[in-house]
Amino acid sequence: MKKKLLALLGGSIFILVMGLFSCVGDCGPFHTKFKVVGLDWHHFKAVYTQGEVNKLMKSEIENDSVEYNQYAISIDPEIETYSAQTTDKWNFSLIQSAYACDPPPLTTDEIIDSIVIISETDFDLSHSSGTNLSDLFDVVIRDDANSIWFEKYDLDGYLASHPNVPTYLTLILKEPPAVTSEFAFLVKYYQNGLDTNDYFEFTTTKIVIKR
């Protein structure tokens, strides 16, 4: 009987140890950092609702026109990932081995300096062609590294906090134009840590924004 118990115990320990080695070998080490190498952007019709669970519903803009407070520009950083680990030292630890199979969210040291939004035509009496319209926009943030899920901020206020690059950004217009008209926006995204340029830029296609 004792031999059977010892054999059973020995087998269990062997399976546990092999499982730990398998976990480490199959699941880690992980890339834990990222850097921005480009931007993917789109404009959408967006409906934002705030509650126990914040929601941002996006859909295509139909008939090339949209209500002003549903006009949104989505900015998705295109990233390269890398590991910040400097050594391959392995420690025997049940807890650490278990965590090795649960990758942490990617983080970055890169900071958004500013986002400039320019209309090619006059937007209202205070915002003529060529002036920065960033004060007319809110931003909805998803930031996995800091557990921020679709929180909405005033864009200029958010940028003043010198934020690290989040997972996704969505700019939503919060003020109407002086008149219902067709608009296109040049967006310049400034960020530290860029290798060859100090900003990315793109121009939206023309959309009628309703007052």
trRosetta pair geometry for C-beta under 8 A, 3 or more apart (Angstrom, degrees):
i j d omega theta_ij theta_ji phi_ij phi_ji
1 4 5.8 -55 -155 32 32 111
1 5 6.6 29 150 -16 66 104
2 5 5.6 -54 -149 37 35 110
2 6 6.2 34 153 -18 68 106
3 6 5.7 -53 -145 39 31 110
3 7 6.2 33 154 -20 64 107
4 7 5.7 -55 -147 37 29 111
4 8 6.2 30 154 -20 64 106
5 8 5.7 -55 -147 37 30 111
5 9 6.2 29 154 -17 66 107
6 9 5.7 -54 -144 40 30 110
6 10 6.1 32 156 -19 65 108
7 10 5.7 -54 -144 38 28 112
7 11 6.3 30 155 -20 63 107
8 11 5.8 -56 -150 35 29 111
8 12 6.5 30 153 -21 64 105
9 12 5.7 -54 -149 33 31 111
9 13 6.5 29 155 -17 65 105
10 13 5.9 -54 -148 36 31 109
10 14 6.3 34 153 -21 65 107
11 14 5.6 -54 -148 35 32 114
11 15 6.4 31 155 -19 66 104
12 15 5.8 -55 -150 35 31 109
12 16 6.4 32 152 -20 65 106
13 16 5.6 -54 -149 36 32 113
13 17 6.3 29 156 -16 67 106
14 17 6.0 -56 -147 38 28 107
14 18 6.2 24 156 -14 64 110
15 18 5.8 -59 -146 41 29 109
15 19 6.1 34 153 -25 64 107
16 19 5.6 -56 -150 33 28 114
16 20 6.6 29 153 -20 63 102
17 20 5.7 -51 -152 31 34 111
17 21 6.6 29 153 -13 65 104
18 21 5.7 -54 -148 39 35 109
18 22 6.0 37 152 -21 67 108
19 22 5.5 -55 -145 38 31 113
19 23 6.2 36 154 -26 65 104
20 23 5.7 -50 -147 30 30 113
20 24 6.6 25 156 -14 63 104
20 94 7.1 -86 -104 -116 133 60
20 97 4.5 0 -154 171 98 157
21 24 6.0 -57 -150 38 31 107
21 25 6.1 24 156 -15 66 112
22 25 5.8 -62 -144 42 28 107
22 26 5.7 12 165 -9 68 116
23 26 6.3 -65 -137 44 21 99
23 27 5.6 -22 179 17 62 124
23 28 7.9 24 139 11 70 100
23 97 5.8 94 81 168 129 91
23 98 7.3 -18 151 -103 161 35
23 100 6.0 114 133 79 99 110
23 101 4.7 -67 -167 -55 104 120
24 27 6.9 -73 -121 51 15 87
24 28 5.7 -55 -154 53 56 104
24 90 7.4 66 -175 -138 154 119
24 97 5.8 -64 -57 -138 103 87
24 100 5.1 8 -106 118 67 161
26 101 7.6 24 82 -110 95 97
27 30 7.7 -27 153 -58 70 101
27 100 5.5 122 91 131 113 82
27 101 4.0 34 115 -112 178 63
27 102 8.0 19 170 -19 141 31
27 103 7.4 -146 176 -51 95 87
28 100 4.0 -91 -5 -173 145 97
28 101 7.2 -100 -26 -69 101 41
28 103 7.7 167 -90 -88 85 81
29 83 6.1 65 125 -131 119 144
29 85 5.7 -49 175 7 154 162
29 88 7.6 -125 -17 -123 140 76
29 100 7.6 -74 -99 -148 52 100
30 83 7.0 151 104 -103 37 101
30 103 4.4 148 -118 -127 161 103
30 104 7.0 159 83 31 144 74
31 34 7.6 74 147 -71 113 75
31 81 3.8 84 142 146 145 113
31 82 5.7 173 -144 120 105 2
31 83 5.1 -99 -110 -62 53 70
31 106 7.1 4 119 -106 89 105
32 83 6.1 65 15 -132 84 57
32 84 5.4 -74 69 18 112 99
32 85 7.4 98 12 -31 123 87
32 103 8.0 -157 -92 -170 73 88
32 104 5.9 26 -129 68 101 112
32 106 6.5 171 -176 -120 33 56
32 107 6.6 -3 155 28 80 90
33 81 6.9 144 82 -157 46 64
33 82 5.4 -30 72 69 97 78
33 83 7.1 131 23 -128 93 11
33 84 4.8 88 -22 -44 127 105
33 106 6.6 116 -135 -162 10 82
33 107 6.0 -43 -109 73 64 69
33 108 6.2 111 -165 -96 77 54
33 109 7.6 -6 -150 -8 120 87
34 79 4.1 10 180 -179 126 134
34 80 6.6 156 -154 78 74 38
34 81 4.9 -38 -95 -97 85 66
34 82 7.4 144 -98 18 36 70
34 106 4.6 41 -18 167 115 131
34 107 7.5 161 20 75 81 22
34 108 5.2 -59 68 -73 73 107
35 79 6.5 144 71 -152 32 80
35 80 5.6 -16 58 58 86 90
35 82 7.4 10 -1 9 101 113
35 108 6.5 139 -88 -133 45 115
35 110 6.2 114 -133 -35 68 135
35 193 6.5 -135 -145 151 105 126
36 39 7.5 19 -176 -66 117 73
36 77 4.6 -76 -116 -161 108 118
36 78 6.9 91 -158 66 68 53
36 79 5.8 -50 -98 -97 47 74
36 108 7.5 50 -28 -149 85 161
36 110 5.9 -141 6 105 104 167
36 165 5.7 -148 -44 -141 127 170
36 191 6.4 9 57 107 145 162
36 193 7.4 97 38 97 93 115
36 194 7.3 -46 84 -90 100 83
37 78 5.6 -73 68 105 80 94
37 79 6.6 128 11 -129 88 22
37 80 5.3 61 -27 -17 130 102
38 77 7.8 137 82 -165 43 53
38 78 3.9 -8 69 52 89 129
38 200 6.8 126 -149 -114 47 143
39 75 5.8 -32 -162 -160 118 88
39 76 7.0 131 -165 69 63 48
39 77 6.2 -43 -106 -107 67 46
39 78 6.3 -138 -73 4 14 92
39 189 6.1 102 -60 39 155 155
39 200 4.8 141 0 126 122 157
39 202 6.8 -127 90 -18 123 128
40 75 7.9 136 74 -162 48 41
40 76 4.3 -28 67 69 98 105
40 77 7.9 -28 22 58 79 2
40 78 5.6 99 -24 -54 95 100
41 73 6.4 1 -170 179 110 91
41 74 6.3 164 -151 85 56 61
41 75 5.3 -9 -101 -103 95 61
41 76 7.1 -177 -77 22 43 73
41 187 7.2 175 -143 64 166 144
41 202 5.3 170 43 68 143 157
41 204 7.9 -96 132 -86 124 81
42 73 7.6 175 89 -154 36 52
42 74 5.0 -1 57 51 82 109
43 61 6.8 -3 117 -18 95 133
43 71 7.0 -10 -173 -171 114 79
43 72 6.5 157 -157 87 65 50
43 73 5.0 -31 -99 -98 83 66
43 74 7.3 176 -96 12 28 75
43 204 5.2 52 -34 -141 137 124
43 205 7.4 -141 30 42 126 81
43 207 6.6 -124 114 -25 148 150
44 58 4.3 -6 162 -160 156 104
44 59 6.5 127 -173 57 100 30
44 60 6.9 -76 -133 -99 75 28
44 61 6.7 -176 -156 -38 28 87
44 72 4.9 -27 65 72 85 105
44 73 7.9 161 20 -90 73 21
44 74 6.0 37 0 -20 118 113
44 170 8.0 -42 45 -146 121 116
45 58 7.1 136 75 -159 52 54
45 59 5.0 -30 68 69 105 83
45 60 6.9 20 16 102 101 18
45 61 5.0 137 -38 -88 94 65
45 62 7.5 -20 -23 3 145 76
45 66 5.2 -159 -97 -127 94 126
45 70 5.0 13 -159 149 77 113
45 71 7.4 -37 -108 -93 53 39
45 72 7.1 99 -157 21 9 100
46 56 6.2 -14 -164 -171 110 89
46 57 6.9 148 -156 79 55 51
46 58 5.2 -19 -100 -100 80 72
46 59 7.9 170 -81 23 38 64
46 70 5.8 177 55 -165 52 63
46 71 7.7 -5 25 113 93 7
46 72 3.5 38 -2 -16 132 148
46 140 7.9 -157 167 13 147 145
46 170 6.5 144 -116 168 163 134
46 172 5.8 -106 79 -104 135 111
47 56 7.7 159 79 -156 46 43
47 57 4.6 -12 59 60 95 105
47 70 6.3 -10 -72 -124 67 104
48 54 7.5 -5 -170 -175 88 96
48 55 7.2 169 -151 90 46 57
48 56 5.3 -8 -105 -107 80 75
48 57 7.8 -167 -76 25 35 69
48 140 6.0 -157 -110 -79 137 142
48 150 7.7 -174 -141 175 99 108
48 152 6.1 87 166 -69 151 138
48 172 6.4 -66 -16 -70 134 170
49 54 7.1 176 92 -153 57 53
49 55 4.9 5 55 55 97 100
49 57 7.7 27 3 -3 100 104
50 54 5.4 -10 -121 -112 58 91
50 152 6.7 -90 -76 17 120 121
51 54 6.7 161 40 -82 57 45
51 55 7.6 1 32 1 103 94
53 149 7.9 -44 -154 117 69 131
54 149 6.2 157 50 113 108 83
54 150 4.0 -167 108 98 117 107
54 151 6.5 167 0 -78 171 43
54 152 7.5 -173 -154 -16 140 90
55 150 6.7 47 -93 131 10 162
56 140 5.4 130 -89 145 142 159
56 150 5.0 -155 -15 -140 109 125
56 170 6.3 137 -172 44 152 161
58 72 6.9 -106 -114 75 99 143
58 74 7.0 14 -116 -57 153 135
58 170 7.8 -130 -77 -128 123 144
61 64 6.6 66 125 -112 111 26
61 65 7.2 168 173 52 106 20
61 66 4.9 -69 -134 -55 110 122
61 71 7.9 32 -97 -116 130 73
61 207 6.0 -19 147 -134 164 130
62 65 7.7 -39 89 52 58 67
64 206 7.5 29 -171 106 118 75
64 207 5.8 -148 -173 -128 69 63
64 208 6.0 77 127 10 80 94
65 207 6.8 156 -98 179 33 76
65 208 3.7 -22 -106 72 91 111
65 209 7.6 -166 -152 -69 66 20
65 210 6.2 68 173 -41 103 102
66 70 5.4 -126 174 88 106 99
66 71 5.0 131 100 -79 129 82
66 207 6.2 -2 15 164 107 125
66 208 7.4 145 19 84 57 65
66 209 6.3 -24 69 -114 80 59
66 210 6.7 -147 97 10 31 95
67 70 4.6 62 67 19 93 110
67 71 7.4 -149 89 -30 45 81
67 209 8.0 36 160 -164 14 63
67 210 5.1 -48 -107 63 46 113
68 71 5.9 -45 -156 5 35 116
68 173 5.3 -98 173 113 76 127
68 175 7.2 -70 152 105 136 28
68 176 4.4 174 17 -108 169 67
68 177 6.5 -168 -102 -2 130 76
68 209 5.2 70 -97 173 74 102
68 210 6.1 -124 -32 75 75 56
68 211 6.4 30 -31 -116 129 28
69 172 7.3 38 -170 164 56 103
69 173 6.4 -124 -102 92 34 80
69 174 6.4 48 -118 -124 86 40
69 176 7.7 -46 -39 -69 84 79
70 172 7.8 -34 -134 -153 20 102
71 172 7.2 137 81 -153 52 56
71 173 4.5 13 68 17 105 125
71 207 6.9 154 -129 106 118 141
71 209 5.5 -21 -54 -118 153 108
72 170 5.4 2 -174 178 119 103
72 171 6.4 156 -157 81 62 52
72 172 4.8 -20 -100 -96 90 74
72 173 7.5 -131 -74 3 44 76
73 170 7.2 162 80 -159 43 55
73 171 4.4 -5 56 56 95 108
73 185 7.2 -89 -66 73 148 139
73 187 6.5 168 158 -64 158 154
73 204 6.5 -94 -106 -78 118 132
74 168 7.1 -20 -165 -174 93 108
74 169 7.5 152 -159 90 48 54
74 170 5.0 -19 -104 -108 69 85
74 171 7.9 -152 -70 24 25 69
75 168 7.4 150 81 -167 57 60
75 169 4.5 -11 62 69 104 102
75 170 7.3 -175 22 -83 70 34
75 171 7.0 50 -10 -12 109 99
75 187 7.7 -140 -82 144 122 150
75 189 6.7 146 -152 -88 146 145
76 168 5.5 -19 -106 -119 75 88
76 169 7.9 -165 -73 35 37 65
77 165 5.7 62 -61 173 163 125
77 167 7.7 -131 37 -167 107 25
77 168 7.8 -144 14 -95 79 42
79 106 7.5 116 136 138 159 155
79 108 7.9 -116 -132 -72 129 135
81 106 6.1 -88 -118 -120 110 135
85 88 7.4 83 140 -80 124 51
91 96 5.9 35 82 64 107 163
92 97 7.8 -1 -154 -45 44 121
93 96 3.8 60 80 20 120 108
93 97 6.1 173 83 -14 60 84
94 97 5.9 -59 -145 38 26 111
94 98 6.4 27 156 -21 62 107
95 98 5.8 -57 -153 33 29 110
95 99 6.5 23 154 -14 65 107
96 99 5.7 -57 -147 39 34 109
96 100 6.5 50 150 -38 64 97
97 100 5.5 -40 -154 13 35 120
97 101 7.9 28 154 -13 57 96
98 101 6.6 -62 -173 29 38 104
98 102 7.5 12 143 -1 67 111
99 102 5.6 -71 -154 46 49 104
104 107 7.9 -23 128 -17 113 101
105 144 4.2 -165 -147 130 136 103
105 145 4.7 -165 113 -89 122 55
106 144 7.2 53 43 79 72 124
106 145 6.6 -80 87 -70 45 107
107 145 4.4 114 -96 -132 78 143
107 164 7.5 -7 -169 155 78 155
108 145 7.6 -146 12 -26 69 162
108 164 5.6 156 78 -179 85 111
108 165 5.2 -19 75 49 146 104
109 164 7.1 -80 -141 -124 16 114
109 193 7.1 143 93 -83 84 146
110 164 6.6 97 75 -154 52 74
110 165 4.9 5 91 -8 105 119
110 191 5.9 32 171 171 109 116
110 192 6.2 -170 -150 78 68 75
110 193 4.1 -100 -111 40 97 153
111 162 5.4 -4 -168 178 132 83
111 163 6.8 152 -149 87 75 32
111 164 5.8 -61 -95 -98 63 47
111 165 7.2 -142 -102 -33 15 73
111 191 6.8 171 87 -154 42 74
111 192 5.2 22 52 31 88 112
111 193 7.5 121 24 -6 62 115
112 115 6.9 -10 177 -41 122 94
112 159 6.3 -92 113 -125 110 84
112 162 7.8 177 65 -158 64 40
112 163 5.7 1 36 69 107 85
112 164 7.8 94 -1 170 81 10
112 165 6.0 119 -45 -87 91 67
112 189 7.3 -61 -139 -171 101 87
112 190 7.3 100 -171 83 63 60
112 191 5.3 -44 -110 -100 49 90
113 159 7.8 32 136 -169 25 105
113 162 8.0 5 -109 -127 45 76
113 190 4.1 -64 68 116 110 105
113 191 5.9 -172 4 -95 88 26
113 192 6.1 107 -50 -33 109 78
114 134 7.6 -73 -176 -79 90 167
114 159 5.8 72 -116 -177 53 142
114 190 4.6 19 52 47 77 122
115 134 5.9 137 90 -114 81 123
115 155 6.8 -85 64 179 123 120
115 159 6.4 -142 15 -84 88 139
115 171 7.5 -154 138 -80 151 134
115 187 6.8 -11 -173 -168 95 93
115 188 7.1 164 -157 84 46 54
115 189 5.5 -3 -112 -109 84 65
115 190 7.2 -153 -73 23 39 76
116 132 5.1 -78 -146 -120 85 107
116 134 6.3 -75 -119 -45 36 119
116 187 7.3 155 83 -156 54 44
116 188 4.3 -3 56 56 103 104
116 190 7.3 51 -6 -14 99 108
117 132 6.5 89 51 -162 58 63
117 133 4.4 -74 95 63 103 92
117 134 5.3 137 19 -70 100 64
117 136 7.7 -112 82 52 135 100
117 137 6.5 80 10 -14 159 140
117 171 7.4 162 -75 176 144 160
117 185 5.4 -11 -169 -172 91 124
117 186 7.5 155 -156 80 42 51
117 187 5.4 -6 -105 -105 74 75
117 188 8.0 -154 -67 26 35 68
118 129 8.0 60 176 -174 89 53
118 130 6.0 7 -160 -137 117 28
118 131 7.1 157 -126 69 80 24
118 132 6.5 -48 -78 -97 77 45
118 133 6.8 158 -93 3 26 97
118 185 6.7 140 69 -160 41 68
118 186 4.5 -17 62 59 100 100
118 187 7.9 -171 23 -73 70 33
118 188 7.6 30 -2 -3 108 103
119 122 7.3 99 101 -133 127 3
119 123 4.9 127 19 -55 160 103
119 127 7.1 75 24 142 125 108
119 129 6.1 -99 98 -117 82 59
119 130 7.9 -73 67 -20 59 28
119 131 8.0 -9 36 54 87 68
119 133 6.0 61 -19 -33 99 142
119 183 5.6 -47 -138 -154 113 108
119 184 7.4 128 -146 73 64 45
119 185 5.8 -40 -89 -100 62 72
119 186 8.0 -169 -76 19 16 77
120 129 6.1 9 169 -144 27 108
120 183 7.8 157 40 -157 80 61
120 184 5.6 7 14 68 120 95
120 185 8.0 -147 -9 -92 79 28
120 186 7.2 93 -54 -17 87 102
121 129 5.4 -40 -138 -86 15 109
121 181 7.0 -107 103 131 144 138
121 182 7.9 72 24 86 149 67
121 183 6.5 -124 49 -112 107 72
122 127 7.2 136 -165 101 61 62
122 128 4.9 -32 -113 -135 90 58
122 129 5.3 -64 -59 -34 56 80
122 178 7.2 -13 128 20 101 133
123 127 4.2 -22 56 97 114 116
123 128 7.7 -144 24 -91 72 12
123 133 6.0 83 -12 -103 165 130
123 136 7.2 -97 144 -41 153 170
123 177 5.3 -109 -170 -122 67 89
123 178 7.0 128 138 -5 41 90
123 183 7.1 48 -104 -115 86 137
124 127 5.2 50 45 37 78 94
124 175 7.4 -72 -13 136 149 120
124 176 7.9 97 -74 100 128 59
124 177 5.9 -163 -60 -156 86 48
124 178 4.2 145 -119 -49 66 92
125 178 6.4 107 -28 -88 71 132
127 131 5.2 -145 -151 80 62 123
127 133 5.4 70 -161 -98 143 88
127 136 6.8 -24 -56 -38 164 136
128 131 5.5 84 56 -5 64 119
132 135 7.6 82 117 -2 91 87
133 136 4.7 -38 177 27 88 121
133 137 6.9 79 128 -21 86 102
133 185 7.3 -92 49 -130 138 118
134 137 6.0 -68 -158 35 43 109
134 155 5.3 -130 179 108 85 129
134 156 5.6 112 125 -69 107 90
134 159 7.5 -19 172 6 141 149
135 155 7.4 -146 -99 63 24 104
135 156 5.4 2 -95 -28 69 137
136 173 6.2 -4 138 -146 98 76
136 174 6.3 -172 173 50 54 77
136 175 4.5 -92 -145 36 93 115
137 155 4.5 28 93 -18 91 145
137 171 4.7 -6 -176 -170 138 100
137 172 6.5 138 -159 67 79 37
137 173 5.8 -49 -101 -97 76 44
137 174 6.4 142 -126 4 22 93
138 152 5.4 17 163 -175 129 102
138 153 6.6 160 -164 82 82 34
138 154 6.0 -64 -113 -104 72 36
138 155 6.0 -173 -138 -36 16 83
138 171 7.4 152 80 -156 44 51
138 172 4.9 -20 64 63 94 95
138 174 5.1 83 -18 -48 98 127
139 152 7.2 162 84 -150 38 58
139 153 5.6 -20 62 64 87 85
139 154 7.8 25 18 128 83 14
139 155 4.5 102 -25 -98 105 78
139 158 5.3 -91 52 32 129 159
139 169 5.7 -25 -166 -164 113 98
139 170 6.8 144 -159 74 59 46
139 171 5.5 -28 -100 -98 77 60
139 172 7.4 168 -91 17 25 77
140 150 5.6 0 178 -155 109 66
140 151 7.1 166 -152 80 61 31
140 152 4.9 -28 -95 -93 76 77
140 153 8.0 156 -90 18 31 66
140 169 7.4 139 72 -164 53 47
140 170 4.3 -15 55 61 101 105
140 172 6.4 49 -16 -13 104 119
141 148 5.4 -6 112 129 108 131
141 150 7.3 173 73 -115 41 19
141 151 5.4 -23 56 61 94 83
141 152 7.7 166 11 -90 75 28
141 153 6.6 13 -8 9 117 112
141 158 7.2 173 -45 -146 132 144
141 163 7.9 -92 -121 -178 149 163
141 166 5.0 160 -161 -39 99 178
141 168 7.5 157 -155 84 42 62
141 169 6.2 -12 -104 -109 67 68
142 148 6.7 179 -146 102 27 80
142 149 6.1 23 -125 -133 80 43
142 150 5.7 5 -75 -58 88 60
142 166 6.3 143 81 154 44 121
142 167 4.9 -61 108 68 90 112
142 168 4.5 20 49 47 109 98
143 146 4.6 -1 121 45 121 99
143 147 7.6 -19 93 38 82 19
143 148 3.9 31 44 48 101 112
143 164 7.8 106 -146 80 128 94
143 166 3.7 -81 -88 -133 90 105
143 167 5.7 171 -110 3 32 87
144 147 7.5 25 -167 -77 33 37
144 167 4.8 71 -6 -52 94 139
145 164 7.4 -54 73 98 142 138
145 166 7.8 -146 31 -132 98 59
145 167 7.6 160 -4 -46 82 95
146 164 7.9 138 -29 55 127 118
146 166 7.8 -74 31 -114 112 93
148 151 5.1 -71 -171 11 99 121
148 166 7.0 -68 69 -130 125 130
152 172 7.6 -35 -135 34 116 132
153 157 5.9 -130 170 83 101 104
153 158 4.0 107 109 -66 138 113
154 157 3.9 64 75 16 107 116
154 158 6.5 179 81 -16 51 84
155 158 5.8 -57 -148 35 28 111
155 159 6.4 22 158 -14 65 108
155 171 6.5 30 -92 -127 135 94
156 159 5.8 -56 -146 39 32 109
156 160 6.3 39 153 -27 64 105
157 160 5.6 -51 -149 29 32 116
157 161 7.3 35 152 -24 60 99
158 161 6.0 -55 -166 23 36 112
158 163 6.2 -19 168 -19 84 136
159 162 7.7 46 172 -71 46 33
159 163 7.1 -85 -112 13 36 100
163 166 6.8 -14 149 -37 128 95
165 191 6.7 32 -74 -138 114 138
166 169 6.1 115 60 -61 114 84
171 187 7.9 -174 17 -120 158 138
173 209 7.1 -13 76 -148 172 138
176 209 7.8 175 -150 141 64 105
176 210 7.9 -50 -140 117 107 48
176 211 4.5 83 176 -146 128 66
177 180 7.0 129 70 -90 115 26
177 181 6.0 -107 122 33 154 98
177 183 6.9 -167 -74 -49 148 137
177 209 5.6 104 -8 95 126 117
177 211 5.8 -98 63 -84 74 88
178 211 7.5 -51 114 -99 16 130
179 211 6.2 -68 -155 -42 22 137
180 208 6.7 33 173 179 90 98
180 209 7.0 -153 -142 93 61 50
180 210 4.9 1 -120 -129 113 52
180 211 4.7 -105 -57 -2 76 91
181 208 6.9 -136 133 -139 17 72
181 209 6.9 -9 63 51 56 80
182 206 5.0 25 174 178 109 112
182 207 7.0 169 -148 86 68 21
182 208 5.1 -44 -88 -85 68 66
182 209 7.8 129 -120 9 22 72
183 206 6.8 164 81 -145 24 69
183 207 6.4 -30 62 64 74 70
183 208 7.8 112 13 -119 73 23
183 209 5.2 -12 19 3 122 119
184 203 6.1 32 162 174 112 96
184 204 5.4 -168 -155 79 68 80
184 205 6.5 -75 -116 166 106 16
184 206 4.6 -56 -58 -84 103 67
184 207 7.5 120 -84 13 59 68
185 203 7.1 -179 91 -150 40 58
185 204 4.8 30 47 21 81 119
186 201 6.5 5 -178 -173 90 112
186 202 7.8 180 -149 93 54 32
186 203 5.0 -24 -98 -100 69 86
187 201 6.5 169 88 -149 52 62
187 202 5.7 -9 57 60 98 75
187 203 7.5 171 16 -90 72 34
187 204 7.2 65 -13 -30 109 94
188 199 5.1 21 -178 159 93 143
188 200 7.5 164 -154 84 50 42
188 201 4.6 -17 -102 -98 70 100
189 199 5.9 155 76 -165 46 85
189 200 4.7 -11 59 60 107 90
189 201 7.0 -179 17 -79 73 46
190 198 6.3 6 -140 145 88 84
190 199 4.4 -41 -91 -97 65 106
191 194 5.8 102 81 -37 90 106
191 199 7.2 124 15 -111 68 56
191 200 7.7 6 14 4 112 95
194 197 5.5 -52 140 75 136 58
194 198 5.9 161 60 -115 128 28
194 199 7.3 -162 13 -54 165 21
194 200 7.8 -171 -111 -39 146 84
197 200 7.1 110 94 -72 131 52
204 207 7.1 -48 143 -1 121 109
